Amino acid sequence: MNLHINRYLYYWPLFLITLLVSMGLAYLYVRAQNQSYEIKATLLIQDEKKSPDQQSALKELNLSNSTKIIENEIEILKSNALISRVVNDLDLAVVYTMEDKLRKEDLYNTTPVKFTLLQANKNFVPEELNITIKDQNTFLLSTSEDSEQEYSFDKTFRNKFGTWKLSPNSNIDQYAGAPIHIQVNNPQQTAVLYQKRIDVSLLNKLSTAVVISIKDQHPQRGVDVINQLILSYNEAAKAQKNEETKSTISFIDQRLAALSEELTEAEKGIEGFKSSRGITDISADSKISLENMQANDKSLNEVNVQISVIEGIEDYINANQNTGRVPATLGIVDPALSSLIEKLTQLQLQHDRLLATTPETNPDFEPIKMQIQSTRSAIRDNVRNIKSSLYSTRNKLQSYNSRFESSIKNIPTQERQYISIKRQQASKENLYTYLLQKKEEVSVSYATTLSDEQIIDKAYAVPTGGLMKLATYAGAFILGLGIPAGLVFARSKVKDSIVNLNEIKGDLKVPIVGQLELSEEKQQLAISQSNSSAMSEQLRALRSRLHHLYKRKISGRITLVTSSISGEGKSFVSSNLAVALALAGRKTLIIEADMRKPKIAATLGIAKGEAGLSDYLMGNATDSNIVIKHHSIPNLHVICSGTPVGNPSELLEDDCLQNLFSNLRETFDDVIIDSPPVHLVSDSFTLSKMSDVTLYIIRQGYTEKAELAFIKDLYEQQQLSNMMFIFNGISKIKYGYGYNYDYSYYNQGAKKKPLNFLFSNFSNRFVPA
């Protein structure tokens, strides 16, 4: 696990850069987005059966005899007619904006100009006007139709969406020279958009409180929309109640006018009867009979009133086409009928509102008409049943009157006639007084109509962009880490190189004679007489293991250094191992056998043009001519690659090569051969025949795992003599595998660098290698 973590930590500058870039872009994106707000208000819709006492007269007259269905009120609040009124009242179809660096600033309540659409064309097309304010009197205008031109305020203009004018506001001086964008939308389409955006829901299932909410980028506009919606809803409710009350007052006035005439006639009859017969008093029996008949007549009159009301409703329902409201159900206590009439009233109002903006041929009328027909049919059946019941009641009351009349037959004729006249007068007087009292109560209620709805919470705005910002920054953070992590992972999968020693040991049962860390120094020679670095100690340890490999052999040791491909560090190991052996007092020779890409001479500071191995093999030099003693390192000798040739492999097959190495064995204690990569050319196989030990270089993070199969074949087939392996270029910082070295132990003057893990090889940490 630590291995994988360190592989990613090594490239922390790449992670840092991508993280800074992604977070910076996220910041710019958030800045470019306008802040979003959620605006809410809570409205309590009262149950009409639990309304205050000031409406008792209306309830006694059955003007409002059904409770409000909360779901219906929610639909009314979301209705297109109500929201269209809000859009028109607040002029929401016109949007004013101004460019503000990364985003557009909404000028809802700070706009310097006022757009007024005087008359819209039949085919209204939304349009954006781009203006630049010059001064208080003029402005520059450009549209999709025309190029920029200068115009004056308060002048009438006409284009494809209608006739309009632009007026300056009091703050116009603050926006001089500023470009203002005016988006003119279709009011009906704007109402539909707001209808979708406004949400009305119950606060909970046990209450009649509803929450009205909308999301808007300008908090004041959202507050105004909801407050205006509540205001329009309450005004519509009050207007509906006033209409119901006016209808009832009109009905009572008609009944009072008729009763007034009948009462006048009755009073004149009593006056004439008494004056013509000189009657001053009535007997006690006559009084009792009269009272009974009066009580019965009162009930009979009430039934007649109800029959009159129900016949009025029946006539309205049976009419082919109705206008106005359904007659009031005065005196009829029937919840089913009241509910049906209330439903019919709501449907008729809905029909009238739709008719105000839509032709009656529109298919939207079909469901409303069907509901009206079905409701009318239900009312017709209900009225038929109530009418039959009222007729039956009236017949019973009339039969009671017959019995009362027969009981007073014994009363003298004059008294009987008086009682009959007095009964009619008293009955009509009682009914007239009752209706007059109710008229006064209804009139007072009409003058003081109050809304049943109570605003619990006025509209207020709450910012809602916090989660969006958090999600944006979280996404940028994940992306900033994910992209470089993906690059490192993809690179590691594509390259699929050897990282730790276990990967070698898993496929190869081959001895590992040395592990060399990656040198951070620029020079190729990492070892000297005075150098005591970790790398120099590792090379000295390799020198000691080499003595162990050769056991008792003291001189004439030939060691071949090779690798699979170029770049794995064989020349570095060859030159430094040769120097290490020479510093130990051993007479050492290093042969630059890679005649295609020689590096040893340059590493050891040998001048170009010296005769070398190729010259000897071509017969142009002797073995004594090609051996060069190093100018500064004692005991170190060099054979350069020599003159460049085009056929190094063929030259190495010459028999004189064997003679050369036989002479070298006798002359030198150690001979180090720096050979070409074995997987690229065959030179190493020829040179291996002359050597005792082959040091095969595998470099961490460079040698691919695919090479292991090739190396395994070499080892099993013994194509190279006595193969040993060196794990080179180990970087614990980069790959998480290797040793931790305290460099101050090797060099007392050196200071341990605690931040070496973070900053060593800094330039290589930006691109996965």
matplotlib code that plots the C-alpha trace (Angstrom):
import matplotlib.pyplot as plt

x = [0.0, 2.8, 4.4, 1.3, 0.8, 4.4, 4.1, 1.4, 3.0, 6.1, 4.2, 2.7, 3.6, 1.5, -1.4, -0.9, -1.0, -4.1, -5.8, -5.1, -6.3, -9.5, -10.3, -9.6, -12.0, -14.6, -14.2, -14.7, -17.7, -19.3, -18.7, -20.3, -23.4, -26.1, -27.0, -30.2, -32.8, -35.8, -38.7, -41.4, -44.7, -47.2, -50.9, -53.7, -56.9, -59.9, -62.7, -65.9, -67.9, -65.5, -65.5, -65.9, -69.4, -69.6, -70.7, -73.4, -76.2, -74.7, -74.5, -78.1, -79.2, -77.1, -75.0, -71.9, -72.9, -69.9, -66.4, -63.5, -61.6, -58.0, -56.9, -59.2, -57.7, -54.2, -55.3, -56.7, -53.4, -51.6, -54.2, -53.1, -55.6, -54.4, -50.7, -51.3, -52.7, -49.5, -47.4, -49.3, -49.3, -45.5, -44.6, -42.7, -42.7, -39.9, -36.5, -33.7, -30.1, -26.6, -23.2, -21.2, -17.7, -18.4, -22.2, -25.3, -26.7, -30.5, -31.9, -35.4, -35.9, -33.0, -33.5, -32.8, -35.5, -39.1, -40.3, -44.0, -45.7, -48.6, -50.0, -48.8, -48.9, -51.2, -48.2, -46.1, -42.4, -40.1, -37.3, -34.2, -33.4, -29.8, -29.6, -26.8, -27.8, -26.3, -28.0, -31.4, -33.0, -31.4, -30.2, -28.6, -30.7, -29.8, -32.1, -31.9, -33.6, -31.6, -28.1, -27.4, -29.2, -29.9, -33.5, -35.2, -37.0, -40.9, -41.2, -43.4, -41.8, -43.0, -41.3, -42.2, -43.6, -45.7, -45.9, -43.9, -42.0, -39.1, -39.1, -36.2, -36.3, -34.9, -31.6, -30.8, -27.7, -26.0, -26.1, -24.8, -22.8, -23.8, -25.2, -28.6, -30.3, -34.1, -35.8, -39.4, -41.3, -44.9, -47.0, -49.0, -45.8, -44.3, -47.3, -47.0, -43.3, -44.1, -47.0, -44.5, -42.0, -44.5, -45.1, -48.0, -48.2, -49.7, -47.6, -48.8, -51.8, -53.5, -53.6, -55.1, -51.9, -50.2, -46.6, -46.1, -42.6, -40.6, -36.9, -35.5, -32.1, -33.4, -34.8, -37.0, -38.7, -39.5, -40.9, -43.0, -44.4, -45.5, -46.9, -48.8, -50.1, -51.5, -53.0, -54.7, -56.0, -57.5, -59.0, -60.6, -62.0, -63.5, -65.0, -66.6, -68.1, -69.4, -71.0, -72.8, -73.9, -75.2, -77.2, -78.8, -79.7, -81.3, -83.4, -84.5, -85.4, -87.7, -89.5, -89.8, -91.4, -94.0, -94.7, -95.0, -97.9, -99.6, -99.1, -100.6, -103.7, -104.1, -103.8, -106.4, -108.7, -108.5, -109.1, -112.1, -113.5, -113.3, -114.7, -117.6, -118.5, -117.3, -115.2, -112.8, -111.9, -111.8, -112.8, -110.2, -111.1, -110.8, -107.4, -106.1, -107.4, -105.9, -102.5, -102.5, -103.4, -100.8, -98.1, -99.3, -99.4, -95.9, -94.6, -96.7, -95.3, -91.7, -92.5, -93.9, -90.7, -88.6, -90.8, -90.4, -86.6, -86.4, -88.6, -86.2, -83.3, -85.2, -86.0, -82.3, -81.2, -83.8, -82.9, -81.1, -78.4, -77.6, -75.8, -74.9, -74.8, -77.1, -79.9, -79.1, -80.5, -82.3, -84.0, -83.1, -81.0, -79.6, -75.8, -75.8, -77.6, -75.4, -72.3, -73.5, -74.4, -71.0, -69.4, -71.5, -70.6, -66.8, -67.1, -69.1, -66.4, -63.7, -65.6, -65.9, -62.2, -61.1, -63.6, -62.0, -58.7, -59.6, -62.3, -65.1, -64.2, -60.9, -60.8, -59.9, -63.7, -64.8, -63.9, -65.4, -68.6, -68.9, -68.5, -71.1, -73.6, -73.1, -73.3, -76.5, -78.0, -77.2, -78.8, -81.9, -82.4, -81.8, -84.2, -86.8, -86.6, -86.6, -89.5, -91.6, -90.8, -91.8, -95.1, -95.8, -95.1, -97.3, -100.2, -99.9, -99.8, -102.8, -104.7, -103.8, -105.3, -108.5, -108.8, -108.1, -110.8, -113.3, -112.6, -113.6, -116.9, -118.7, -117.2, -119.6, -119.5, -118.1, -115.3, -114.5, -114.2, -111.9, -109.7, -109.3, -108.3, -106.0, -104.3, -103.3, -102.0, -100.0, -98.4, -97.2, -96.0, -93.9, -92.3, -91.7, -90.0, -87.8, -86.6, -86.0, -83.8, -81.8, -81.3, -79.8, -77.4, -76.4, -75.9, -73.6, -71.6, -71.3, -69.9, -67.3, -66.2, -63.0, -60.7, -60.9, -57.2, -54.6, -50.9, -48.8, -45.4, -45.0, -42.7, -39.0, -35.9, -33.3, -30.1, -30.0, -26.7, -24.7, -25.1, -24.4, -21.1, -20.1, -20.8, -18.9, -15.8, -16.1, -16.2, -13.3, -11.3, -12.0, -11.2, -8.1, -6.8, -8.4, -6.8, -3.2, -3.9, -5.4, -2.4, 0.0, -2.1, -2.5, 1.3, 2.1, -0.2, 1.1, 4.7, 4.3, 7.9, 9.6, 9.4, 10.5, 12.8, 10.0, 8.8, 12.2, 12.4, 8.9, 9.9, 13.7, 15.5, 18.6, 21.0, 20.9, 24.4, 23.7, 21.1, 22.1, 20.1, 19.3, 22.1, 20.9, 24.3, 25.0, 28.5, 28.8, 31.5, 29.8, 32.9, 36.3, 39.0, 37.5, 33.8, 31.8, 28.2, 25.6, 26.1, 29.9, 29.3, 26.9, 29.5, 32.1, 29.7, 29.3, 33.1, 33.2, 30.4, 32.3, 35.3, 33.0, 31.7, 35.2, 36.0, 39.8, 40.5, 42.8, 43.7, 42.7, 38.9, 36.8, 33.4, 30.8, 28.3, 25.2, 21.4, 18.3, 18.0, 19.8, 19.4, 19.4, 22.7, 25.2, 27.9, 27.4, 27.8, 30.8, 32.7, 32.0, 32.7, 36.1, 36.9, 36.0, 38.2, 41.1, 40.7, 41.1, 44.6, 43.6, 45.0, 41.8, 41.0, 37.6, 36.8, 34.4, 33.0, 29.8, 31.2, 27.8, 27.1, 30.3, 30.1, 33.0, 35.7, 33.6, 32.7, 36.4, 37.6, 39.5, 40.1, 38.4, 40.3, 42.3, 42.9, 40.7, 39.1, 37.9, 41.4, 42.9, 40.3, 40.9, 44.7, 45.5, 46.8, 48.4, 47.2, 49.8, 48.8, 45.1, 45.5, 45.4, 46.4, 44.0, 45.6, 44.2, 42.9, 45.8, 45.5, 42.8, 43.3, 40.9, 40.4, 38.2, 35.8, 38.1, 37.3, 33.6, 32.8, 29.6, 30.0, 31.0, 29.4, 31.5, 34.7, 34.0, 33.9, 37.6, 39.9, 42.3, 39.7, 40.4, 44.1, 43.5, 41.5, 44.1, 46.8, 44.6, 43.9, 47.7, 48.2, 45.2, 43.6, 40.1, 38.8, 35.3, 33.6, 30.9, 28.9, 25.9, 22.3, 21.8, 18.2, 19.2, 22.4, 24.3, 27.7, 27.2, 26.8, 30.3, 31.9, 30.3, 32.4, 35.5, 34.1, 33.8, 30.8, 27.9, 26.4, 22.9, 21.5, 17.8, 16.7, 13.7, 10.8, 12.6, 13.0, 9.7, 8.2, 8.0, 11.8, 11.7, 10.7, 13.6, 16.0, 14.6, 15.4, 18.9, 19.4, 17.9, 19.7, 22.9, 23.6, 25.5, 28.2, 27.4, 24.6, 24.1, 21.7, 22.1, 18.9, 19.9, 18.4, 16.3, 14.2, 12.3, 11.0, 9.4, 8.4, 8.2, 10.8, 14.3, 16.3, 16.2, 19.7, 21.0, 23.4, 25.1, 26.4, 28.5, 29.5, 29.8, 29.8, 26.5, 23.2, 20.2, 17.5, 14.1, 12.3, 14.2, 11.2, 9.2, 11.7, 14.4, 14.3, 11.7, 11.6, 10.8, 7.7, 5.4, 5.1, 4.6, 7.6]
y = [0.0, 2.4, 1.6, 2.8, 5.9, 7.1, 6.6, 9.2, 11.5, 11.7, 13.8, 16.2, 19.3, 17.9, 17.3, 20.8, 22.5, 20.6, 21.1, 24.9, 25.1, 23.1, 25.0, 28.3, 27.3, 26.3, 29.7, 31.5, 29.3, 30.0, 33.7, 33.6, 32.0, 34.2, 33.5, 31.5, 32.1, 30.2, 32.5, 31.1, 32.3, 30.4, 31.1, 29.7, 29.0, 29.1, 26.5, 28.5, 26.5, 27.7, 31.3, 34.3, 35.4, 38.4, 36.1, 34.4, 36.1, 34.7, 31.2, 31.3, 32.3, 29.4, 31.8, 29.9, 26.5, 24.4, 24.2, 25.1, 22.1, 22.8, 21.1, 23.3, 26.4, 25.2, 24.8, 28.3, 29.7, 28.0, 28.9, 30.6, 33.4, 34.4, 34.2, 36.1, 38.9, 38.8, 38.9, 41.9, 43.7, 43.4, 43.6, 40.4, 39.9, 42.5, 41.6, 44.2, 43.0, 44.5, 42.8, 42.7, 41.1, 37.4, 37.4, 39.4, 41.6, 41.5, 45.1, 44.1, 47.0, 49.2, 49.5, 53.0, 52.8, 51.6, 49.7, 50.0, 47.8, 50.0, 47.4, 43.9, 42.5, 39.5, 37.2, 38.3, 37.4, 37.8, 40.3, 41.6, 45.3, 46.3, 50.0, 52.2, 55.3, 58.5, 61.0, 61.7, 62.3, 59.9, 56.4, 54.1, 51.1, 48.0, 45.0, 41.9, 43.8, 47.1, 48.3, 50.7, 54.1, 57.0, 57.5, 59.7, 58.6, 58.7, 58.4, 55.8, 53.0, 50.1, 46.8, 43.2, 42.6, 45.7, 49.4, 50.5, 53.3, 53.7, 56.1, 57.1, 56.5, 58.7, 56.8, 57.0, 59.2, 56.3, 54.2, 56.7, 54.8, 51.4, 48.7, 47.6, 44.5, 44.5, 41.1, 41.5, 38.2, 37.2, 37.8, 34.6, 32.5, 34.3, 33.4, 29.7, 29.7, 31.2, 28.7, 25.9, 27.6, 28.4, 25.5, 25.4, 22.5, 21.7, 22.4, 19.1, 16.7, 17.8, 21.6, 23.9, 25.9, 26.0, 26.9, 29.0, 28.9, 29.9, 30.0, 33.1, 34.7, 38.1, 37.7, 40.9, 39.8, 36.4, 38.1, 40.5, 37.6, 35.6, 38.6, 39.8, 36.3, 36.2, 39.7, 38.7, 35.5, 37.3, 40.0, 37.3, 35.5, 38.7, 39.6, 36.2, 36.6, 40.1, 38.7, 36.0, 38.6, 41.0, 38.2, 37.4, 41.0, 41.3, 38.2, 39.6, 43.0, 41.3, 39.3, 42.4, 44.4, 41.7, 41.3, 45.0, 45.2, 42.2, 43.5, 46.9, 45.2, 43.1, 46.1, 48.0, 45.1, 45.0, 48.7, 48.5, 45.5, 47.1, 50.5, 49.0, 46.6, 48.5, 45.6, 46.5, 43.1, 39.4, 36.6, 34.4, 31.4, 33.4, 34.6, 31.0, 29.8, 32.8, 32.2, 28.6, 29.5, 32.2, 29.8, 27.3, 30.1, 31.1, 27.6, 27.5, 30.8, 29.6, 26.5, 28.7, 30.8, 27.7, 26.5, 29.8, 29.6, 26.0, 26.9, 29.8, 27.3, 24.9, 27.6, 28.5, 24.9, 24.2, 27.3, 26.6, 29.2, 30.8, 34.0, 35.4, 33.4, 30.6, 31.9, 31.7, 28.7, 31.0, 28.9, 25.5, 23.4, 20.7, 20.2, 18.2, 20.9, 23.6, 21.7, 21.1, 24.8, 25.8, 23.5, 24.9, 28.4, 27.6, 25.9, 28.9, 31.3, 29.2, 29.1, 32.9, 33.5, 31.2, 32.9, 36.3, 35.1, 32.2, 31.7, 29.3, 27.0, 26.2, 22.5, 23.6, 24.4, 20.8, 19.3, 22.4, 22.2, 18.4, 19.1, 21.9, 19.6, 16.8, 19.2, 20.7, 17.3, 16.4, 19.7, 19.0, 15.6, 17.1, 20.0, 17.6, 15.6, 18.7, 20.2, 17.0, 17.1, 20.8, 20.2, 17.3, 19.6, 22.4, 19.9, 18.9, 22.5, 23.3, 20.4, 21.7, 25.1, 23.3, 21.8, 25.2, 26.8, 24.2, 24.7, 28.4, 27.8, 28.3, 31.8, 34.5, 35.3, 38.8, 37.6, 34.7, 37.1, 39.4, 36.5, 35.5, 39.0, 39.4, 36.1, 37.1, 40.4, 38.9, 36.2, 38.7, 41.1, 38.4, 37.3, 40.9, 41.7, 38.5, 39.3, 43.0, 41.9, 39.5, 42.1, 44.5, 41.8, 40.8, 44.5, 45.0, 41.8, 43.1, 46.4, 44.7, 41.7, 40.2, 37.6, 34.2, 33.6, 34.5, 35.1, 33.2, 34.0, 36.8, 36.1, 35.8, 34.8, 32.1, 31.6, 28.2, 28.2, 26.8, 23.2, 24.1, 25.9, 23.0, 20.5, 22.6, 22.9, 19.2, 18.2, 20.5, 19.0, 15.5, 16.4, 18.2, 15.0, 12.5, 13.8, 13.6, 10.3, 9.0, 10.1, 8.4, 5.3, 5.1, 5.8, 3.1, 0.6, 1.6, 1.5, -1.5, -1.3, -3.2, -1.3, -3.5, -6.5, -8.9, -8.6, -9.8, -12.6, -13.8, -14.7, -15.2, -17.4, -15.4, -13.9, -10.2, -9.0, -5.3, -2.6, 0.9, 4.0, 6.6, 9.2, 12.8, 14.1, 15.2, 13.6, 10.1, 9.1, 8.7, 7.3, 8.8, 8.5, 11.2, 10.6, 8.9, 9.2, 6.5, 5.7, 5.3, 2.9, 0.9, 0.6, -0.4, -3.1, -4.3, -4.5, -6.7, -8.9, -9.3, -10.6, -13.1, -14.2, -14.9, -16.7, -17.4, -15.9, -12.9, -11.7, -12.2, -11.7, -10.6, -9.2, -8.4, -5.7, -5.6, -5.0, -5.6, -2.2, 1.2, 3.5, 1.0, 2.2, -0.4, 2.2, 4.0, 0.8, -0.3, 2.9, 3.3, -0.4, -0.1, 3.0, 1.3, -1.7, 0.7, 2.7, -0.6, -1.0, -3.5, -3.1, -2.6, -2.3, -1.1, -1.9, 0.2, -2.7, -0.8, 0.4, 1.8, 4.2, 4.5, 6.4, 5.2, 7.4, 10.6, 9.5, 9.0, 12.1, 10.3, 12.5, 11.5, 9.9, 7.5, 4.0, 1.4, -2.0, -1.6, -0.6, -3.6, -6.0, -4.5, -4.9, -1.2, -1.3, -3.6, -4.4, -2.3, 0.7, 0.6, 0.4, 3.9, 4.6, 7.0, 10.4, 10.9, 7.6, 5.2, 1.6, 2.4, 1.6, 2.1, 0.6, 2.9, 1.7, 3.1, 4.2, 3.9, 0.9, -0.4, -4.1, -4.4, -7.8, -9.3, -7.7, -9.3, -12.8, -12.4, -14.9, -12.1, -11.1, -14.2, -13.6, -10.0, -11.3, -14.0, -11.3, -9.0, -11.8, -12.1, -8.3, -7.0, -8.1, -7.0, -6.5, -4.8, -5.0, -2.4, -4.3, -3.2, -4.1, -7.8, -7.5, -5.1, -6.6, -9.9, -8.5, -9.4, -13.1, -13.1, -11.1, -13.4, -16.2, -14.3, -13.3, -15.1, -13.3, -11.4, -8.5, -7.9, -4.4, -4.0, -0.4, 0.5, 2.1, 1.8, -1.9, -3.3, -6.4, -7.9, -8.1, -10.6, -13.4, -12.7, -12.5, -15.8, -17.5, -16.2, -17.5, -20.9, -21.4, -20.1, -17.9, -15.5, -16.8, -16.9, -14.3, -12.1, -9.1, -5.5, -3.6, -0.1, 3.4, 2.8, 5.8, 5.3, 8.8, 8.1, 4.4, 3.8, 0.9, 1.2, 2.0, 5.1, 6.6, 9.0, 10.9, 12.6, 9.2, 8.9, 12.5, 14.3, 17.7, 17.0, 17.9, 15.7, 17.2, 16.5, 17.9, 15.8, 13.6, 16.6, 18.6, 16.3, 15.9, 18.6, 19.2, 15.5, 15.6, 17.4, 14.7, 11.0, 9.1]
z = [0.0, 0.9, -2.5, -4.3, -2.1, -2.6, -6.3, -6.3, -3.7, -5.8, -8.3, -5.7, -7.8, -10.7, -8.2, -6.8, -10.2, -11.4, -8.0, -8.1, -11.8, -11.1, -7.9, -9.7, -12.5, -9.9, -8.3, -11.6, -12.4, -9.0, -9.4, -12.9, -11.5, -10.0, -6.3, -6.1, -3.4, -2.2, -1.2, 1.1, 2.7, 4.9, 4.4, 6.7, 4.9, 7.3, 7.4, 6.7, 9.2, 11.9, 10.7, 13.1, 14.4, 12.1, 9.3, 11.4, 9.3, 6.1, 7.6, 8.9, 5.4, 3.9, 1.8, 2.6, 3.7, 2.5, 3.8, 1.5, 0.1, 0.7, -2.5, -4.6, -2.9, -3.8, -7.4, -7.3, -6.0, -8.9, -11.5, -14.7, -14.3, -10.8, -11.8, -15.0, -12.9, -10.8, -13.9, -15.2, -11.9, -11.4, -15.1, -14.8, -18.6, -18.9, -17.5, -17.1, -16.8, -17.1, -17.7, -14.5, -15.1, -15.1, -14.9, -15.6, -12.9, -12.5, -12.3, -11.1, -8.7, -9.7, -13.4, -14.7, -17.4, -17.6, -20.6, -21.4, -24.0, -25.3, -27.7, -28.5, -32.0, -32.6, -33.2, -30.2, -30.6, -27.6, -28.3, -26.5, -26.6, -26.1, -25.0, -23.9, -21.8, -23.1, -20.9, -19.3, -22.7, -25.2, -25.5, -28.1, -29.1, -31.1, -31.8, -33.8, -36.6, -36.7, -36.0, -33.1, -33.4, -31.1, -29.8, -27.2, -24.1, -23.8, -27.6, -29.1, -31.2, -33.1, -34.1, -34.6, -31.1, -30.8, -30.0, -27.0, -25.3, -22.9, -19.9, -17.7, -13.9, -11.2, -11.0, -14.6, -14.0, -12.2, -15.3, -17.9, -20.5, -19.1, -21.5, -20.4, -21.8, -21.8, -22.5, -23.5, -23.1, -23.9, -20.7, -21.2, -21.7, -18.7, -16.6, -17.7, -16.6, -13.2, -12.9, -13.2, -10.8, -8.0, -5.6, -3.3, -0.7, 2.6, 5.6, 7.1, 6.6, 9.8, 9.1, 6.5, 6.3, 2.9, 2.0, -1.1, -2.5, -5.6, -6.5, -8.0, -8.5, -7.3, -3.7, -3.8, -7.0, -5.5, -2.3, -4.5, -6.6, -3.5, -1.7, -4.8, -5.4, -1.8, -2.3, -5.6, -4.1, -1.1, -3.4, -5.6, -2.5, -1.2, -4.6, -4.8, -1.3, -2.1, -5.2, -3.2, -0.6, -3.3, -4.9, -1.5, -0.8, -4.2, -3.5, 0.0, -1.6, -4.1, -1.3, 0.9, -2.0, -2.6, 1.2, 1.7, -0.8, 0.7, 4.3, 3.3, 1.8, 5.0, 7.3, 5.2, 5.4, 9.3, 9.4, 7.2, 9.0, 12.4, 11.4, 9.6, 12.4, 15.5, 16.7, 19.6, 21.3, 20.6, 23.0, 24.7, 22.6, 19.5, 20.7, 21.3, 17.9, 16.3, 17.9, 16.8, 13.3, 13.2, 14.2, 11.6, 9.0, 9.8, 9.1, 6.0, 4.8, 5.4, 3.4, 0.6, 0.7, 0.4, -2.5, -4.1, -3.7, -5.0, -8.0, -8.7, -8.6, -10.8, -13.4, -13.4, -13.9, -16.6, -18.6, -21.8, -21.1, -17.8, -17.0, -13.6, -10.4, -9.2, -7.0, -3.2, -1.2, 1.3, 4.0, 2.5, 4.7, 2.5, 2.5, -0.7, -2.6, -1.1, -2.1, -5.6, -6.0, -4.7, -7.1, -10.0, -9.0, -9.0, -12.4, -13.8, -12.5, -13.9, -17.3, -17.2, -16.3, -19.2, -21.5, -20.8, -22.4, -24.7, -27.4, -26.4, -29.3, -27.5, -26.5, -22.9, -22.4, -23.0, -19.6, -17.9, -19.9, -19.1, -15.4, -15.5, -17.3, -14.8, -11.8, -13.2, -13.7, -10.1, -8.9, -11.0, -9.3, -5.9, -6.5, -7.6, -4.4, -2.2, -4.1, -3.6, 0.2, 0.5, -1.3, 1.1, 4.1, 2.7, 2.3, 5.9, 7.1, 5.0, 6.5, 10.0, 9.0, 8.0, 11.4, 13.1, 10.9, 11.8, 15.5, 15.3, 13.4, 16.6, 16.9, 15.9, 12.3, 12.7, 15.1, 12.7, 9.8, 12.0, 13.0, 9.4, 8.4, 11.4, 10.8, 7.3, 8.5, 11.3, 9.2, 6.6, 9.2, 10.9, 7.7, 6.6, 9.9, 9.7, 6.2, 7.0, 10.0, 7.8, 5.2, 7.7, 8.9, 5.4, 4.5, 7.5, 6.5, 2.9, 4.2, 6.4, 4.3, 5.7, 4.2, 5.7, 5.0, 7.5, 6.6, 9.1, 7.6, 5.0, 2.1, 3.0, 1.0, 2.0, -0.1, -1.7, -3.5, -0.7, -1.8, -5.4, -4.4, -2.1, -4.9, -7.4, -5.2, -4.2, -7.8, -8.7, -5.8, -6.9, -10.5, -9.4, -7.7, -10.1, -13.3, -12.2, -10.3, -13.5, -15.5, -13.1, -13.0, -16.8, -17.2, -14.8, -16.6, -20.0, -19.0, -16.6, -15.4, -12.6, -9.3, -6.5, -6.0, -5.3, -8.9, -10.0, -7.5, -8.3, -11.9, -11.6, -9.1, -9.7, -7.1, -6.5, -5.8, -5.4, -5.1, -6.2, -5.4, -8.0, -8.0, -7.7, -8.7, -12.3, -12.6, -13.8, -11.3, -7.9, -6.2, -5.3, -2.7, -0.6, -1.4, 1.4, 0.1, 0.3, -3.4, -3.0, -0.1, -2.2, -4.9, -2.3, -1.1, -4.7, -4.9, -1.8, -3.1, -6.4, -4.4, -2.8, -6.2, -7.4, -4.1, -4.1, -7.5, -6.9, -10.5, -14.1, -13.2, -16.2, -15.4, -18.2, -17.4, -19.6, -19.6, -21.7, -23.3, -23.4, -20.5, -17.6, -16.3, -17.4, -18.3, -15.0, -13.1, -15.2, -14.8, -11.1, -10.3, -12.2, -10.2, -6.9, -7.7, -8.7, -5.5, -3.6, -5.0, -7.7, -11.2, -13.1, -16.8, -18.2, -21.8, -23.7, -25.7, -26.8, -30.1, -31.2, -28.4, -26.3, -23.1, -20.9, -22.4, -21.9, -18.4, -17.4, -19.2, -22.0, -25.1, -28.3, -31.1, -29.0, -30.6, -29.1, -29.4, -33.0, -34.1, -32.5, -34.0, -37.4, -37.0, -36.8, -33.3, -30.8, -27.3, -25.7, -27.9, -27.0, -23.2, -21.7, -18.1, -16.4, -15.7, -12.2, -10.8, -9.9, -11.0, -13.5, -17.2, -20.1, -23.6, -25.6, -28.3, -31.0, -34.5, -35.3, -37.5, -39.1, -38.2, -34.5, -34.1, -36.9, -35.5, -32.1, -33.8, -34.8, -33.1, -32.0, -29.4, -27.4, -27.6, -26.3, -23.3, -22.6, -22.4, -20.3, -17.7, -17.2, -16.9, -14.8, -11.6, -12.8, -16.3, -16.5, -19.9, -20.7, -23.4, -25.6, -24.5, -24.9, -26.1, -28.9, -30.3, -30.0, -29.0, -25.3, -26.1, -27.8, -25.0, -22.4, -23.6, -22.5, -19.0, -15.7, -14.3, -16.0, -14.0, -15.5, -14.8, -14.1, -13.5, -11.2, -13.0, -16.4, -17.2, -18.2, -16.7, -20.2, -20.2, -17.3, -19.7, -22.0, -19.0, -17.7, -21.0, -20.9, -17.4, -17.9, -21.2, -19.7, -22.7, -20.4, -18.1, -14.4, -14.4, -11.4, -11.1, -9.9, -9.1, -10.2, -10.0, -6.8, -5.8, -2.5, -2.9, -6.3, -6.0, -2.2, -2.5, -1.2, 1.8, 4.1, 4.3, 6.8, 4.6, 7.5, 8.5, 5.3, 5.2, 8.5, 6.9, 5.1, 6.7, 6.6, 4.4, 5.9, 2.9, 0.4, -0.1, -1.3, -3.3, -4.7, -8.5, -8.5, -12.2, -12.9, -10.7, -13.1, -15.8, -15.0, -16.3]

ax = plt.figure().add_subplot(projection="3d")
ax.plot(x, y, z, "-o")
ax.set_aspect("equal")
plt.show()
